[in-house]
């Protein structure tokens, strides 16, 4: 079955950094991404061959210790071969952290985004679109 984009999902927990020396933690994190994304997908489904845009919002429980860019690769790898065939299909990535105390009002949050804002931290909100230009129009 084909995937109907966009999809969005939440992942509870602190992302594992690409620079982590713990290979098991990296694999477990990618599996958590795959498991969380599978709940947003039809079962069975084929991995998409389309071009994609990914939005990643991270809501940490406390100020982030590492760099926000270090969390991206393992998230993309966790969706590779499952949501899309290969992460080379990703043409646009938006990633932002929202640390405690940094108040921001979203103009048109989806129901799942509202859920992420109300959940306990740390939590990731991930949205995958098959239109890499949708936010640029």
TIMI-2910 file (N, C-alpha, C, CB; in pm, 1 decimal, decimal comma, always signed):
<rs>
+----------+----------+----------+----------+----------+----------+----------+----------+----------+----------+----------+----------+------+
!      n_x !      n_y !      n_z !     ca_x !     ca_y !     ca_z !      c_x !      c_y !      c_z !     cb_x !     cb_y !     cb_z ! resn !
+----------+----------+----------+----------+----------+----------+----------+----------+----------+----------+----------+----------+------+
!    +82,8 !   -116,6 !     +0,0 !     +0,0 !     +0,0 !     +0,0 !    +88,2 !   +124,2 !     +0,0 !    -94,7 !     -0,9 !   +119,9 !  Unk !
!    +47,1 !   +225,2 !    -72,5 !   +121,6 !   +351,1 !    -78,9 !    +99,7 !   +433,1 !    +47,9 !    +79,6 !   +432,4 !   -202,7 !  Unk !
!   +197,1 !   +511,1 !    +83,9 !   +187,2 !   +599,4 !   +199,3 !   +123,1 !   +730,3 !   +154,5 !   +327,4 !   +624,5 !   +263,6 !  Unk !
!    +29,5 !   +777,9 !   +230,7 !    -34,6 !   +905,9 !   +203,5 !    +33,4 !  +1012,8 !   +288,6 !   -188,3 !   +899,9 !   +232,7 !  Unk !
!   +107,5 !  +1100,3 !   +223,6 !   +181,7 !  +1205,0 !   +293,6 !    +98,1 !  +1331,6 !   +300,5 !   +316,4 !  +1233,2 !   +224,0 !  Unk !
!   +122,4 !  +1415,7 !   +399,5 !   +226,5 !  +1406,1 !   +501,6 !   +187,8 !  +1309,6 !   +613,0 !   +255,4 !  +1543,5 !   +560,1 !  Unk !
!   +291,2 !  +1260,3 !   +681,4 !   +270,1 !  +1182,5 !   +803,0 !   +339,4 !  +1257,6 !   +915,5 !   +324,8 !  +1034,9 !   +789,2 !  Unk !
!   +292,4 !  +1235,6 !  +1036,2 !   +356,6 !  +1295,4 !  +1152,8 !   +348,3 !  +1196,0 !  +1267,6 !   +290,0 !  +1431,6 !  +1191,3 !  Unk !
!   +448,4 !  +1202,8 !  +1353,9 !   +452,0 !  +1112,1 !  +1468,2 !   +538,4 !  +1170,6 !  +1578,2 !   +504,5 !   +973,6 !  +1426,8 !  Unk !
!   +523,5 !  +1115,9 !  +1698,0 !   +599,1 !  +1158,9 !  +1814,9 !   +692,4 !  +1048,1 !  +1860,5 !   +504,8 !  +1199,7 !  +1928,9 !  Unk !
!   +806,0 !  +1088,3 !  +1914,7 !   +900,9 !   +993,5 !  +1974,1 !   +939,2 !  +1048,4 !  +2110,8 !  +1028,6 !   +972,4 !  +1882,3 !  Unk !
!   +906,1 !   +973,9 !  +2213,9 !   +943,4 !  +1014,7 !  +2349,3 !  +1089,3 !   +981,5 !  +2375,0 !   +853,4 !   +946,3 !  +2454,3 !  Unk !
!  +1156,0 !  +1069,8 !  +2447,9 !  +1294,0 !  +1042,9 !  +2487,5 !  +1393,2 !  +1141,1 !  +2430,0 !  +1332,4 !   +905,3 !  +2446,5 !  Unk !
!  +1514,0 !  +1129,1 !  +2478,9 !  +1624,6 !  +1214,2 !  +2435,4 !  +1691,9 !  +1151,1 !  +2314,5 !  +1727,0 !  +1235,8 !  +2550,0 !  Unk !
!  +1701,1 !  +1226,0 !  +2203,8 !  +1766,8 !  +1170,5 !  +2085,3 !  +1912,7 !  +1134,4 !  +2112,4 !  +1759,0 !  +1269,6 !  +1969,9 !  Unk !
!  +1958,0 !  +1030,3 !  +2046,0 !  +2097,9 !   +989,2 !  +2054,5 !  +2174,1 !  +1062,8 !  +1945,5 !  +2113,9 !   +833,4 !  +2040,0 !  Unk !
!  +2287,1 !  +1117,8 !  +1981,8 !  +2370,2 !  +1193,8 !  +1889,0 !  +2448,5 !  +1101,6 !  +1796,0 !  +2466,1 !  +1284,0 !  +1965,9 !  Unk !
!  +2468,8 !  +1146,4 !  +1674,4 !  +2550,9 !  +1073,0 !  +1579,4 !  +2692,4 !  +1053,3 !  +1633,5 !  +2555,2 !  +1146,1 !  +1445,0 !  Unk !
!  +2739,6 !  +1146,9 !  +1713,7 !  +2876,1 !  +1138,5 !  +1766,6 !  +2888,1 !  +1045,4 !  +1888,1 !  +2924,3 !  +1277,0 !  +1804,3 !  Unk !
!  +2777,9 !   +986,6 !  +1932,9 !  +2782,4 !   +893,6 !  +2046,5 !  +2873,3 !   +774,8 !  +2013,4 !  +2639,2 !   +844,1 !  +2082,8 !  Unk !
!  +2949,0 !   +731,9 !  +2112,0 !  +3036,6 !   +616,4 !  +2095,1 !  +2963,9 !   +485,0 !  +2121,6 !  +3156,5 !   +628,2 !  +2187,2 !  Unk !
!  +2840,0 !   +494,1 !  +2170,5 !  +2762,2 !   +376,2 !  +2207,8 !  +2682,2 !   +326,1 !  +2086,8 !  +2667,2 !   +408,6 !  +2326,7 !  Unk !
!  +2737,3 !   +227,9 !  +2016,6 !  +2673,3 !   +175,2 !  +1895,2 !  +2537,3 !   +113,0 !  +1924,7 !  +2763,6 !    +71,7 !  +1828,8 !  Unk !
!  +2524,0 !    +47,0 !  +2039,7 !  +2395,2 !    -14,1 !  +2075,4 !  +2288,3 !    +93,1 !  +2097,1 !  +2409,8 !   -100,9 !  +2202,4 !  Unk !
!  +2325,1 !   +202,9 !  +2162,0 !  +2229,7 !   +312,5 !  +2185,4 !  +2185,0 !   +373,3 !  +2052,8 !  +2292,6 !   +421,8 !  +2275,7 !  Unk !
!  +2277,8 !   +384,7 !  +1958,9 !  +2243,2 !   +438,1 !  +1826,7 !  +2143,0 !   +347,8 !  +1756,1 !  +2369,3 !   +454,4 !  +1740,3 !  Unk !
!  +2165,7 !   +217,8 !  +1760,1 !  +2075,1 !   +122,5 !  +1695,6 !  +1938,4 !   +121,5 !  +1763,4 !  +2135,5 !    -18,1 !  +1697,7 !  Unk !
!  +1938,2 !   +126,4 !  +1896,0 !  +1810,7 !   +131,0 !  +1969,4 !  +1732,4 !   +256,9 !  +1933,6 !  +1835,4 !   +125,5 !  +2122,0 !  Unk !
!  +1801,6 !   +368,8 !  +1919,6 !  +1734,0 !   +493,9 !  +1885,0 !  +1673,6 !   +485,3 !  +1744,6 !  +1832,6 !   +612,8 !  +1893,8 !  Unk !
!  +1746,9 !   +431,9 !  +1650,5 !  +1692,3 !   +416,2 !  +1514,7 !  +1570,6 !   +324,0 !  +1516,0 !  +1800,2 !   +360,4 !  +1418,6 !  Unk !
!  +1573,3 !   +219,9 !  +1597,2 !  +1458,4 !   +130,2 !  +1609,4 !  +1338,6 !   +202,5 !  +1671,3 !  +1495,4 !     +7,2 !  +1694,0 !  Unk !
!  +1363,7 !   +291,4 !  +1766,5 !  +1253,8 !   +370,1 !  +1825,0 !  +1190,5 !   +460,3 !  +1720,4 !  +1304,3 !   +454,4 !  +1943,5 !  Unk !
!  +1271,5 !   +518,8 !  +1633,7 !  +1219,9 !   +603,2 !  +1525,0 !  +1135,4 !   +517,0 !  +1431,3 !  +1337,0 !   +672,3 !  +1446,6 !  Unk !
!  +1186,2 !   +401,6 !  +1395,1 !  +1112,5 !   +312,3 !  +1305,1 !   +980,4 !   +269,5 !  +1367,8 !  +1197,1 !   +188,6 !  +1270,5 !  Unk !
!   +983,6 !   +232,3 !  +1494,5 !   +861,3 !   +189,3 !  +1562,4 !   +758,7 !   +302,8 !  +1568,2 !   +893,6 !   +140,1 !  +1704,4 !  Unk !
!   +802,0 !   +422,5 !  +1607,1 !   +710,7 !   +536,5 !  +1617,8 !   +652,4 !   +573,4 !  +1481,5 !   +783,3 !   +657,7 !  +1678,6 !  Unk !
!   +735,5 !   +570,4 !  +1377,5 !   +685,3 !   +604,9 !  +1243,6 !   +589,4 !   +498,2 !  +1191,1 !   +802,4 !   +622,7 !  +1145,5 !  Unk !
!   +609,7 !   +373,2 !  +1231,3 !   +523,2 !   +266,0 !  +1181,7 !   +378,8 !   +284,8 !  +1225,9 !   +574,3 !   +130,9 !  +1229,2 !  Unk !
!   +359,0 !   +352,6 !  +1337,0 !   +223,1 !   +378,0 !  +1385,6 !   +149,7 !   +479,5 !  +1298,7 !   +227,2 !   +427,1 !  +1529,8 !  Unk !
!   +223,0 !   +558,7 !  +1220,1 !   +162,8 !   +659,1 !  +1132,2 !   +144,9 !   +608,1 !   +989,2 !   +248,0 !   +784,6 !  +1131,3 !  Unk !
!   +187,7 !   +485,0 !   +963,9 !   +187,2 !   +429,5 !   +828,8 !    +83,3 !   +319,4 !   +813,7 !   +324,8 !   +375,7 !   +793,4 !  Unk !
!    +31,7 !   +301,0 !   +691,0 !    -57,1 !   +187,3 !   +668,3 !    +22,2 !    +57,0 !   +681,5 !   -124,4 !   +196,8 !   +528,1 !  Unk !
!    -47,9 !    -50,2 !   +716,0 !    +18,9 !   -178,7 !   +730,3 !    -54,3 !   -280,6 !   +644,2 !    +23,5 !   -224,0 !   +879,6 !  Unk !
!    +10,8 !   -341,0 !   +547,0 !   +149,5 !   -321,6 !   +502,7 !   +161,4 !   -195,9 !   +416,3 !   +199,2 !   -445,3 !   +424,1 !  Unk !
!   +284,8 !   -158,2 !   +388,5 !   +310,4 !    -43,8 !   +301,9 !   +443,3 !    -63,4 !   +229,4 !   +311,3 !    +88,0 !   +383,4 !  Unk !
!   +460,6 !    +13,8 !   +123,3 !   +586,5 !    +17,6 !    +50,8 !   +659,2 !   +144,7 !    +89,5 !   +564,0 !    +10,2 !   -102,9 !  Unk !
!   +789,5 !   +138,8 !   +104,3 !   +867,0 !   +259,5 !   +129,3 !   +854,2 !   +350,9 !     +7,8 !  +1016,6 !   +225,6 !   +158,9 !  Unk !
!   +839,4 !   +478,6 !    +34,3 !   +818,3 !   +578,1 !    -69,8 !   +943,9 !   +597,0 !   -156,6 !   +777,2 !   +711,4 !     -7,0 !  Unk !
!   +921,5 !   +626,1 !   -283,7 !  +1031,9 !   +658,4 !   -375,0 !  +1029,6 !   +807,1 !   -410,8 !  +1023,5 !   +572,2 !   -503,6 !  Unk !
!   +941,9 !   +883,8 !   -345,8 !   +927,8 !  +1026,6 !   -373,4 !  +1038,1 !  +1108,3 !   -306,3 !   +791,2 !  +1075,6 !   -327,0 !  Unk !
!  +1044,1 !  +1236,4 !   -341,0 !  +1132,6 !  +1332,1 !   -273,6 !  +1061,6 !  +1379,5 !   -146,4 !  +1168,9 !  +1454,3 !   -368,3 !  Unk !
!  +1140,1 !  +1411,8 !    -43,5 !  +1079,0 !  +1443,7 !    +84,4 !  +1135,8 !  +1566,5 !   +152,9 !  +1092,5 !  +1328,6 !   +174,3 !  Unk !
!  +1051,6 !  +1619,5 !   +240,8 !  +1087,5 !  +1725,0 !   +334,3 !  +1059,6 !  +1670,5 !   +473,4 !  +1007,6 !  +1858,6 !   +306,4 !  Unk !
!  +1151,4 !  +1692,9 !   +566,7 !  +1137,3 !  +1643,9 !   +703,1 !  +1140,5 !  +1763,4 !   +799,0 !  +1250,0 !  +1541,1 !   +737,6 !  Unk !
!  +1046,2 !  +1766,8 !   +890,1 !  +1045,5 !  +1866,1 !   +997,0 !  +1066,2 !  +1792,5 !  +1128,2 !   +912,2 !  +1948,8 !   +998,4 !  Unk !
!  +1164,1 !  +1838,3 !  +1206,2 !  +1195,1 !  +1778,4 !  +1335,7 !  +1194,2 !  +1889,6 !  +1439,7 !  +1333,6 !  +1703,7 !  +1333,3 !  Unk !
!  +1103,2 !  +1879,1 !  +1535,0 !  +1099,2 !  +1971,4 !  +1647,6 !  +1133,3 !  +1891,5 !  +1772,0 !   +959,2 !  +2041,9 !  +1660,8 !  Unk !
!  +1234,4 !  +1936,8 !  +1843,8 !  +1276,5 !  +1869,5 !  +1965,6 !  +1242,3 !  +1956,6 !  +2085,7 !  +1427,7 !  +1837,9 !  +1961,9 !  Unk !
!  +1172,3 !  +1896,9 !  +2180,5 !  +1133,9 !  +1963,4 !  +2304,0 !  +1208,5 !  +1895,2 !  +2419,0 !   +978,0 !  +1958,6 !  +2325,6 !  Unk !
!  +1331,6 !  +1941,6 !  +2450,5 !  +1409,1 !  +1877,9 !  +2556,6 !  +1355,8 !  +1914,9 !  +2694,9 !  +1556,3 !  +1917,2 !  +2545,1 !  Unk !
!  +1386,8 !  +1832,0 !  +2794,1 !  +1343,9 !  +1855,6 !  +2931,7 !  +1425,8 !  +1966,6 !  +2997,5 !  +1355,2 !  +1727,0 !  +3013,3 !  Unk !
!  +1545,6 !  +1985,6 !  +2947,8 !  +1635,9 !  +2088,0 !  +3002,0 !  +1722,6 !  +2138,4 !  +2887,0 !  +1724,8 !  +2031,0 !  +3120,1 !  Unk !
!  +1797,9 !  +2246,8 !  +2906,9 !  +1881,5 !  +2295,6 !  +2796,4 !  +1967,7 !  +2183,6 !  +2738,6 !  +1970,9 !  +2411,3 !  +2844,0 !  Unk !
!  +1971,2 !  +2178,4 !  +2607,9 !  +2040,5 !  +2072,3 !  +2535,9 !  +2191,6 !  +2082,5 !  +2555,1 !  +2005,8 !  +2077,7 !  +2387,1 !  Unk !
!  +2256,9 !  +1969,3 !  +2580,1 !  +2401,7 !  +1966,8 !  +2600,0 !  +2478,3 !  +1970,9 !  +2468,1 !  +2441,0 !  +1843,0 !  +2678,1 !  Unk !
!  +2428,6 !  +1897,9 !  +2368,1 !  +2499,6 !  +1890,8 !  +2240,5 !  +2438,8 !  +1984,1 !  +2137,2 !  +2499,3 !  +1748,3 !  +2187,7 !  Unk !
!  +2481,6 !  +1967,2 !  +2015,0 !  +2434,0 !  +2048,5 !  +1903,7 !  +2311,2 !  +1983,4 !  +1841,5 !  +2545,0 !  +2067,5 !  +1797,9 !  Unk !
!  +2213,7 !  +2064,5 !  +1804,7 !  +2088,6 !  +2013,6 !  +1749,7 !  +2111,0 !  +1940,5 !  +1616,6 !  +1989,4 !  +2128,4 !  +1730,5 !  Unk !
!  +2212,6 !  +1979,4 !  +1541,4 !  +2236,2 !  +1913,7 !  +1412,6 !  +2283,3 !  +1769,1 !  +1427,4 !  +2338,3 !  +1991,9 !  +1333,2 !  Unk !
!  +2337,8 !  +1733,1 !  +1543,7 !  +2387,7 !  +1596,9 !  +1564,5 !  +2278,3 !  +1492,9 !  +1583,2 !  +2477,5 !  +1594,6 !  +1683,2 !  Unk !
!  +2152,4 !  +1536,2 !  +1602,5 !  +2043,7 !  +1440,2 !  +1621,4 !  +1977,5 !  +1400,3 !  +1489,8 !  +1939,8 !  +1497,9 !  +1715,2 !  Unk !
!  +2005,8 !  +1471,7 !  +1383,2 !  +1932,5 !  +1454,3 !  +1257,5 !  +1963,1 !  +1322,3 !  +1188,2 !  +1964,0 !  +1567,8 !  +1164,1 !  Unk !
!  +2087,2 !  +1285,3 !  +1172,7 !  +2126,3 !  +1169,7 !  +1091,5 !  +2063,3 !  +1038,9 !  +1139,4 !  +2276,7 !  +1155,9 !  +1091,8 !  Unk !
!  +2064,1 !  +1014,1 !  +1269,9 !  +2006,5 !   +888,9 !  +1319,3 !  +1855,0 !   +885,7 !  +1302,1 !  +2042,3 !   +868,9 !  +1466,1 !  Unk !
!  +1790,9 !  +1001,8 !  +1309,5 !  +1647,1 !  +1008,8 !  +1284,4 !  +1618,4 !   +972,7 !  +1139,4 !  +1592,0 !  +1149,6 !  +1317,3 !  Unk !
!  +1693,6 !  +1032,3 !  +1046,9 !  +1675,6 !  +1000,0 !   +904,7 !  +1704,4 !   +852,9 !   +877,6 !  +1766,6 !  +1088,0 !   +817,7 !  Unk !
!  +1810,2 !   +801,2 !   +937,4 !  +1844,7 !   +659,2 !   +919,1 !  +1735,7 !   +567,4 !   +973,3 !  +1977,9 !   +627,4 !   +988,0 !  Unk !
!  +1669,4 !   +607,5 !  +1080,8 !  +1562,1 !   +527,1 !  +1138,0 !  +1440,6 !   +516,3 !  +1046,7 !  +1520,5 !   +584,8 !  +1270,1 !  Unk !
!  +1424,9 !   +612,1 !   +956,3 !  +1312,8 !   +608,5 !   +861,7 !  +1351,8 !   +547,3 !   +726,8 !  +1259,0 !   +749,2 !   +840,2 !  Unk !
!  +1480,9 !   +535,8 !   +702,6 !  +1530,8 !   +484,0 !   +575,3 !  +1496,3 !   +337,2 !   +556,9 !  +1681,2 !   +503,0 !   +566,0 !  Unk !
!  +1447,4 !   +302,4 !   +439,1 !  +1408,1 !   +165,8 !   +409,0 !  +1273,1 !   +130,0 !   +466,0 !  +1510,5 !    +70,7 !   +460,4 !  Unk !
!  +1210,4 !   +225,0 !   +532,0 !  +1083,1 !   +201,0 !   +599,2 !   +979,4 !   +305,4 !   +555,2 !  +1101,7 !   +204,1 !   +753,1 !  Unk !
!  +1011,0 !   +433,5 !   +574,5 !   +923,2 !   +541,4 !   +528,1 !   +959,0 !   +575,0 !   +384,1 !   +935,6 !   +667,8 !   +619,2 !  Unk !
!  +1086,1 !   +587,7 !   +358,0 !  +1138,2 !   +610,4 !   +223,1 !  +1248,3 !   +508,2 !   +198,2 !  +1191,8 !   +757,6 !   +205,5 !  Unk !
!  +1280,9 !   +490,0 !    +71,6 !  +1379,9 !   +388,2 !    +35,5 !  +1517,9 !   +424,8 !    +89,2 !  +1385,8 !   +370,5 !   -116,9 !  Unk !
!  +1558,6 !   +550,1 !    +71,4 !  +1692,5 !   +592,8 !   +110,5 !  +1687,2 !   +738,8 !   +151,7 !  +1794,6 !   +571,3 !     -4,8 !  Unk !
!  +1768,2 !   +778,6 !   +248,7 !  +1763,2 !   +917,8 !   +292,7 !  +1819,1 !  +1017,0 !   +190,2 !  +1838,7 !   +931,8 !   +421,3 !  Unk !
!  +1870,0 !   +966,7 !    +78,4 !  +1908,1 !  +1057,3 !    -31,5 !  +1786,6 !  +1124,5 !    -92,8 !  +1984,7 !   +981,0 !   -139,9 !  Unk !
!  +1668,1 !  +1070,4 !    -66,9 !  +1543,5 !  +1128,5 !   -117,1 !  +1502,5 !  +1253,0 !    -39,5 !  +1432,2 !  +1025,9 !   -111,0 !  Unk !
!  +1563,8 !  +1274,7 !    +76,1 !  +1531,1 !  +1391,1 !   +158,6 !  +1601,3 !  +1512,9 !   +100,6 !  +1572,4 !  +1368,7 !   +307,7 !  Unk !
!  +1520,9 !  +1610,2 !    +57,6 !  +1574,9 !  +1731,5 !     -4,8 !  +1572,7 !  +1852,3 !    +87,5 !  +1497,6 !  +1763,4 !   -129,7 !  Unk !
!  +1493,7 !  +1843,8 !   +193,2 !  +1481,1 !  +1958,7 !   +281,9 !  +1461,1 !  +1907,5 !   +423,3 !  +1363,7 !  +2051,7 !   +238,7 !  Unk !
!  +1534,5 !  +1965,9 !   +517,7 !  +1520,9 !  +1930,8 !   +658,8 !  +1507,7 !  +2060,2 !   +738,6 !  +1643,1 !  +1845,5 !   +708,7 !  Unk !
!  +1405,7 !  +2065,3 !   +820,9 !  +1388,6 !  +2174,6 !   +915,9 !  +1401,5 !  +2113,0 !  +1053,4 !  +1250,2 !  +2249,2 !   +897,5 !  Unk !
!  +1495,9 !  +2161,0 !  +1132,7 !  +1514,6 !  +2107,2 !  +1267,6 !  +1526,8 !  +2225,3 !  +1363,8 !  +1641,6 !  +2013,8 !  +1275,6 !  Unk !
!  +1455,1 !  +2215,4 !  +1474,0 !  +1459,2 !  +2321,8 !  +1572,7 !  +1438,0 !  +2263,4 !  +1710,2 !  +1354,2 !  +2429,4 !  +1542,6 !  Unk !
!  +1508,2 !  +2320,1 !  +1808,5 !  +1488,1 !  +2280,9 !  +1948,1 !  +1408,4 !  +2390,8 !  +2017,2 !  +1625,0 !  +2256,0 !  +2021,1 !  Unk !
!  +1324,5 !  +2347,9 !  +2110,9 !  +1243,4 !  +2438,4 !  +2189,9 !  +1272,4 !  +2408,4 !  +2336,2 !  +1090,7 !  +2423,7 !  +2156,8 !  Unk !
!  +1377,8 !  +2470,6 !  +2387,2 !  +1420,4 !  +2445,3 !  +2524,1 !  +1322,9 !  +2507,2 !  +2623,5 !  +1561,3 !  +2499,7 !  +2547,1 !  Unk !
!  +1314,2 !  +2450,6 !  +2745,6 !  +1223,4 !  +2506,0 !  +2846,4 !  +1250,0 !  +2655,5 !  +2867,1 !  +1238,6 !  +2430,1 !  +2980,2 !  Unk !
!  +1143,6 !  +2730,2 !  +2881,7 !  +1156,0 !  +2873,9 !  +2902,8 !  +1153,3 !  +2955,5 !  +2774,9 !  +1281,7 !  +2902,5 !  +2975,8 !  Unk !
!  +1180,8 !  +2892,4 !  +2661,6 !  +1172,1 !  +2961,6 !  +2533,2 !  +1029,2 !  +2946,7 !  +2483,6 !  +1275,6 !  +2904,5 !  +2428,7 !  Unk !
!   +951,1 !  +3049,0 !  +2504,1 !   +809,0 !  +3042,9 !  +2471,4 !   +788,9 !  +3078,7 !  +2324,5 !   +727,2 !  +3137,9 !  +2562,6 !  Unk !
!   +712,2 !  +2993,4 !  +2258,2 !   +684,0 !  +3013,3 !  +2116,5 !   +540,3 !  +2972,2 !  +2091,3 !   +782,5 !  +2932,2 !  +2026,4 !  Unk !
!   +470,4 !  +3049,0 !  +2011,2 !   +331,2 !  +3017,8 !  +1978,2 !   +324,5 !  +2973,4 !  +1832,6 !   +237,9 !  +3140,9 !  +2003,3 !  Unk !
!   +277,6 !  +2850,3 !  +1810,5 !   +262,0 !  +2799,2 !  +1675,0 !   +131,4 !  +2853,3 !  +1618,2 !   +264,1 !  +2643,0 !  +1672,5 !  Unk !
!   +134,3 !  +2902,6 !  +1492,9 !    +15,5 !  +2965,3 !  +1435,4 !    -92,0 !  +2864,8 !  +1394,6 !    +54,7 !  +3047,4 !  +1316,0 !  Unk !
!    -52,2 !  +2750,2 !  +1342,8 !   -149,2 !  +2649,8 !  +1299,3 !   -101,5 !  +2510,1 !  +1337,4 !   -172,3 !  +2658,9 !  +1147,1 !  Unk !
!    -97,5 !  +2481,6 !  +1467,6 !    -48,6 !  +2348,4 !  +1507,0 !   -149,5 !  +2239,9 !  +1472,7 !    -17,9 !  +2344,8 !  +1657,2 !  Unk !
!    -98,8 !  +2124,8 !  +1431,5 !   -185,1 !  +2008,9 !  +1408,6 !   -221,6 !  +1948,7 !  +1543,3 !   -115,4 !  +1902,9 !  +1317,2 !  Unk !
!   -315,0 !  +1855,7 !  +1542,3 !   -355,7 !  +1789,5 !  +1666,2 !   -236,7 !  +1718,0 !  +1731,1 !   -469,7 !  +1689,4 !  +1638,7 !  Unk !
!   -151,5 !  +1656,2 !  +1649,5 !    -36,4 !  +1585,6 !  +1705,6 !    +66,5 !  +1684,1 !  +1761,9 !    +28,7 !  +1496,3 !  +1598,6 !  Unk !
!    +82,0 !  +1799,0 !  +1699,4 !   +172,5 !  +1901,6 !  +1752,5 !   +121,0 !  +1950,0 !  +1888,0 !   +185,8 !  +2021,0 !  +1653,1 !  Unk !
!     -8,7 !  +1969,2 !  +1899,4 !    -67,5 !  +2010,2 !  +2027,6 !    -41,5 !  +1902,3 !  +2132,5 !   -220,5 !  +2036,5 !  +2012,9 !  Unk !
!    -51,9 !  +1775,7 !  +2092,3 !    -22,3 !  +1665,7 !  +2183,7 !   +123,3 !  +1671,5 !  +2229,1 !    -51,8 !  +1530,3 !  +2116,7 !  Unk !
!   +215,0 !  +1697,8 !  +2136,4 !   +357,7 !  +1707,8 !  +2170,7 !   +382,2 !  +1821,4 !  +2269,2 !   +442,5 !  +1729,1 !  +2043,9 !  Unk !
!   +312,8 !  +1932,2 !  +2250,6 !   +330,5 !  +2047,2 !  +2339,7 !   +278,7 !  +2018,2 !  +2479,7 !   +259,6 !  +2169,6 !  +2282,8 !  Unk !
!   +182,2 !  +1928,5 !  +2490,3 !   +125,2 !  +1894,7 !  +2619,2 !   +190,8 !  +1776,2 !  +2687,1 !    -18,2 !  +1867,7 !  +2603,4 !  Unk !
!   +267,3 !  +1698,2 !  +2613,4 !   +333,2 !  +1579,4 !  +2667,7 !   +450,6 !  +1620,6 !  +2756,2 !   +381,5 !  +1486,4 !  +2553,5 !  Unk !
!   +494,0 !  +1525,6 !  +2836,0 !   +614,4 !  +1548,4 !  +2914,5 !   +736,1 !  +1550,8 !  +2823,5 !   +630,2 !  +1440,6 !  +3022,7 !  Unk !
!   +833,6 !  +1624,5 !  +2861,8 !   +957,8 !  +1633,3 !  +2785,9 !  +1055,3 !  +1530,6 !  +2838,4 !  +1018,3 !  +1774,9 !  +2793,8 !  Unk !
!  +1148,6 !  +1484,9 !  +2760,5 !  +1181,1 !  +1520,3 !  +2622,0 !  +1091,9 !  +1445,1 !  +2522,5 !  +1328,9 !  +1490,3 !  +2593,1 !  Unk !
!  +1063,9 !  +1513,1 !  +2412,2 !   +982,1 !  +1453,8 !  +2307,5 !  +1019,8 !  +1515,9 !  +2173,2 !   +830,9 !  +1473,5 !  +2337,3 !  Unk !
!  +1010,1 !  +1434,2 !  +2068,6 !  +1033,0 !  +1480,3 !  +1931,3 !   +901,4 !  +1477,3 !  +1855,3 !  +1139,9 !  +1392,6 !  +1859,5 !  Unk !
!   +879,2 !  +1579,9 !  +1776,7 !   +769,1 !  +1582,5 !  +1680,3 !   +835,3 !  +1571,4 !  +1543,0 !   +679,1 !  +1715,4 !  +1693,7 !  Unk !
!   +791,5 !  +1475,4 !  +1461,5 !   +849,7 !  +1456,1 !  +1327,9 !   +737,6 !  +1455,9 !  +1225,0 !   +931,9 !  +1323,1 !  +1320,4 !  Unk !
!   +759,3 !  +1529,7 !  +1118,0 !   +663,4 !  +1536,1 !  +1007,4 !   +739,2 !  +1507,8 !   +878,0 !   +591,2 !  +1676,2 !  +1001,4 !  Unk !
!   +684,8 !  +1418,9 !   +797,0 !   +745,6 !  +1383,2 !   +668,3 !   +646,3 !  +1420,0 !   +559,0 !   +783,6 !  +1230,0 !   +662,0 !  Unk !
!   +691,6 !  +1497,7 !   +463,9 !   +608,0 !  +1540,4 !   +351,6 !   +669,9 !  +1492,4 !   +221,8 !   +590,7 !  +1694,3 !   +350,0 !  Unk !
!   +585,4 !  +1469,6 !   +122,0 !   +635,9 !  +1431,8 !    -10,0 !   +648,4 !  +1554,2 !    -99,8 !   +543,8 !  +1327,4 !    -75,2 !  Unk !
!   +636,3 !  +1673,3 !    -42,8 !   +652,2 !  +1798,8 !   -117,6 !   +764,9 !  +1880,5 !    -52,8 !   +517,3 !  +1881,1 !   -120,2 !  Unk !
!   +885,5 !  +1871,4 !   -106,7 !   +997,7 !  +1942,7 !    -45,7 !   +983,9 !  +2094,9 !    -49,1 !  +1124,5 !  +1903,5 !   -114,5 !  Unk !
!   +887,4 !  +2145,9 !   -124,5 !   +872,5 !  +2290,4 !   -139,9 !   +748,8 !  +2346,0 !    -71,3 !   +868,1 !  +2325,3 !   -285,1 !  Unk !
!   +671,6 !  +2263,0 !     -1,0 !   +541,3 !  +2304,8 !    +50,7 !   +548,2 !  +2428,5 !   +139,3 !   +479,2 !  +2192,4 !   +127,6 !  Unk !
!   +647,7 !  +2442,1 !   +221,9 !   +657,6 !  +2558,1 !   +311,7 !   +720,6 !  +2678,3 !   +243,1 !   +738,3 !  +2522,1 !   +435,3 !  Unk !
!   +767,6 !  +2660,8 !   +122,9 !   +832,8 !  +2770,5 !    +51,4 !   +738,2 !  +2845,4 !    -40,4 !   +948,5 !  +2718,1 !    -28,5 !  Unk !
!   +617,5 !  +2795,2 !    -55,2 !   +521,0 !  +2857,8 !   -146,0 !   +439,8 !  +2961,9 !    -77,0 !   +429,8 !  +2755,2 !   -206,0 !  Unk !
+----------+----------+----------+----------+----------+----------+----------+----------+----------+----------+----------+----------+------+
</rs>
